[in-house]
Amino acid sequence: MTIFSPGLFKHPSRSYSIVGVGLLGTFTYRHKYKINRVSFSSSTPSSYYCRATLSTTMEEVKPAFDSDKAAVLVNELRKTFNSGKTKSYEWRISQLESISKMIDEKEKEIVEALQKDLSKPELEAFLSEILMARSSCKLALKELKQWMMPQKVETSLATYPSSAEIVAEPLGVVLVISTWNFPFSLSLDPVIGAIAAGNAVVLKPSEIAPATSSLLSRLVGEYMDKSAIIVVEGAVAETSALLEQKWDKIFFTGGARVGRIVMAAAAKNLTPVTLELGGKCPAVVDSNVNLQVTARRIVAGKWVCNNGQACIGVDYIITTKELAPKLIATLVNVVEEIFGKDLMESKERSRIINSFHFKRLVNLLEEDKVSSKIVFGGQRDESQLQIAPTILLDVPEDSMIMQEEIFGPLLPIITVERLEDSFAMINRKPKPLAAYLFSDDEQIKRKFVQNIYAGGMAINDTILQVTVPTLPFGGVGESGMGSYHGKFSFDAFSHKKAVLYRSFAGDSPTRYPPYTPGKKKQIKALLSGKLLNIMLALLGFYKD
């Protein structure tokens, strides 16, 4: 969850808007200024308090991208959409092919940008960013013709003779606001769905991953149709200008706080939204599991996955008091096997995105009732924005680390007497984006699936559910609304239009007034099915 965007203040000579969250709510400096000096205090992160101190020398500067320019941009895109250009199968295929070509030809540059933003290891960048986007694009290219075909459906006796179909039509001009933790794949994946559905698109990548944002802007301009697909870079001011416009759909990936802002802006124009948020994703571990495999899959879903900075990553573990010591020992062995004994020297983990999030995580660790619960790790180096994989045992449930999404390499383990006790603990919290169970007990599996509320689940693994294109990916409650991936991405940016076809035959006078007693009897017979039985009998299909 981003409280403000530290990336806004990297260049004091530039002009920026300032946004933060105070004790009484959100505050926003809506004018742009040239800032000579900015400092922040984050000594009380548990209340999400931050303070900006500005020097008295301020020069008001006209913003580069304001609401007026955003309105012009949207109007131009709407002209393109209204021309019918984006609706054709040929245009959609050509743009998807361009994305595929872009990914293939610029793979090295993509990896380099991810390295600059997050120090992502090359293999992790390939698997979680490049391969995911490439797979989505190839699936859309393969299945698009089928997705676009009208879906034939049955009709009722009341409309006989008739036929009906559901037609998927593009929504229009859509806005995709992306996030920083997987800045390439989480930008392109919804854009692929929007293009496949035939929309004009504006992509707003995250300014907190500036190298990837800049690369996307350049590559989209180079490879894509600039009259229908645009990237707008910037921070809070630019996003605010975009949100003031009327869109036909807004797709947002990020934290719940900003998700509420996006939804409020969309509500002014009754704009539909898809919100991909997050939450505290639990992993419940039964005592009958293969501990080695379980530990490796948890490590993969926590520290290998962007060093814990993933909305579907394992946020905390619940297991029995009896199993906890064995589970911790196995997790430690696996962590050291993968990352080495000197965890701070490992090059196999991404770094923390910026100093703000580093300090936020350190504050979670240093809370009075938490710091003594560290059983492994805890080392940190602010100069490298690195925190070692850290395991904590039985932190209090009312501590900040158990109240907010961790989004980092800290892993609390909570113990219970009976595994079933974990169900109530999970359901006391807001519904997470994902929930995981490791067990060989079929009854426990059934109970978990039936009783735990979450956007999605994986049994005996972590995070891999998002790689299955036939499964929807999305949250529920505070973890989001709507879903995408595979055909669900196409559906997210489509309107399902109901169409009924009738001929001029079969126009029964029973339908029209005046409704005489004889007509009423006919209608009642029709509704009861008796008339239908008589008709079928006469046709030889039914015998009473």
Disulfide bonds with the S-S distance in Angstrom:
none
